[in-house]
Amino acid sequence: MSATSISHSSPADNPLLDFTDLPPFDRIRPEHVAPAIDSLLAEAEKALDTVSQPGFPARWGDIALVLDVATERLGRAWGVVGHLNSVADTPALRAAYNEALPKVTEFWTRLGADEQLYAKYKAIDPATLDAEQRQAHRNAIRDFVLGGAELQGAAKDRFAAIQEQQAALGQKFSENALDATDAFACYASAEELDGVPADVVQAARAAAEAEGKPGHKLTLKLPSYLPVMQFATRSALREKLYRAYATRASDQAGGEAVRFDNTQVIRDILALRQEEAELLGYRNFGEVSLVPKMADSPQQVIAFLRDLAHRARPFAEKDLADLRAFAAEHLGLADPQAWDWPYVGEKLKEARYAFSEQEVKQYFPAPKVLAGLFKIAETLFEVAIRRDEAPVWNPSVEFYRIERAGKLVGQFYLDPTARPGKRGGAWMDDARSRWLRPDTHGLQTPVAYLVCNFAGGVAGKPPLLTHDDASTLFHEFGHGLHHMLTQVNEHDVSGISGVEWDAVELPSQFMENFCWEWEVLRHMTAHVDTGAPLPRALFDKMLAAKNFQSGMQTLRQVEFALFDMLLHTEPQADFMALLDRVRDEVAVLEPPPFSRTAQTFSHIFAGGYAAGYYSYKWAEVLSADAYAAFEETMRPDGTPSPETGRKYRQAILEAGGSRPAMESFKAFRGREPSLDALLRHQGMA
């Protein structure tokens, strides 16, 4: 990389090179990406060369001062670009991202496999390190081995090429899934939308009007898609949307949309992962994936999932029998199709528990839910959460700070609303980590991105959340707390960094439980028109319905997780045939032959969960057991105990990745986790 190509980029004219504080999102443009990333790569290259020299001391602090400072800057700037690529995708930004992606991937791959650097780390005397540094050092040695540092010659070159190809294919998978979702729209008449909630109809009408079109614009974004599937009385409309949704990014998509087919992308990704595993001396990618996780082996995970499926199956079979009986008796559906089940389920729930999701939604205006979330976090974890100022990438994004005893602990961006060019789902990502910086000796506080895809407000009213949406918000905030409340000073093991992937969902799933506590919930509800809090009688109905279809939902999660693990342990299997086989074993409800769910399974093909999707269920065992500690110490008035909150904060949130997750869990609970709490929480005890 020549110096001439980087000489004109400075923080003054390139906002991606400004590390004084928060990213200047209001100034970042696609044309800034290439010069900034080239400049930062050149700095990181120089740092790597410096610390790899024979005379450079094998000391943690010396390496951190030169190499970690340079690579952390590169990581932060590239993180900003990747974040914008996920939440504000444009053709120009996508092109800039894709141009830089191979260079960035190549550098990180080479860094992780550098023999001189690996030798330097091996030469560090662990006796010179504190506890946090020792954990980070152990992780680093392990990651060098997984990064190919012990490979030689052609094998090493091939390993590096595989990493670049995988990065490009993962990005292609993501783009296809997003483009296939964004490509579909249909315009329904008012009659066709019979039964659909008024706010969804209003939003659909406004979307059509904005394009100068008649009717109501329906899309495959979840705030549009789900209410139609749940509430539309017209089966034909549900079928139209279901077919489009279930065939996204596949060979079954109609017309032009077939160009987004991910089938070959999946086959290529799987072949590369298998080749990577063999280069590293493992039988399959499942084994590689589990090296840094809590689970010991793919066999242990598969046994765990099959055990859970076995326990859930009788409940799932009863769920399905109830749905079939109700559909035949009350809806005249003798043979419900795939697009009928969400509708049947909603109607059965309304009949059985005498309430509807639509009724509940009126009590959950987004600002009120957020205030309730902040209140519980402030009470339990002894912090204050305040609005803050920062440049943002979209007018709907909010920024907050978290303080304890008047001192800044962390900050976060909240991007709640679905929109074109923003990928679906919900996630937390780190913008920067807590770090006692070796260059300034100052404490860098953590910053997080919290991203959801909720419906926007209509007709001047605030956005309304379903109870599921509220749980999603609590979930992502749990991840955020894990990242922001850490008290660890070593950035590689602070917050979520260094936490085993199958334990990283513990704090997120843990937070969801509070959405089912009356004393918490009543403070985060206010009817959108009257301001009245959620009535206790309605809450009691919701609670009665809490485990409605939990058997079927558990089997659905097991199906995804088992498919993922078998996919990465049986390299010779065709993924389509394997999915059918898993469904035959696990599912009580088989989707139609045209369904192609794998083609948009972004978690495992583009989201870091490869041979790791089981983590959700694995961590649910941990989180349910952790939450049981709060149930055991609940105060007489029904509010959670701040003492238990403090213990949880100190044992789990503050410890971050500075020790194995099992040690943190045992520090909190005094024992290893048990499956009992999860089965009880889900009504399957």
Disulfide bonds with the S-S distance in Angstrom:
none
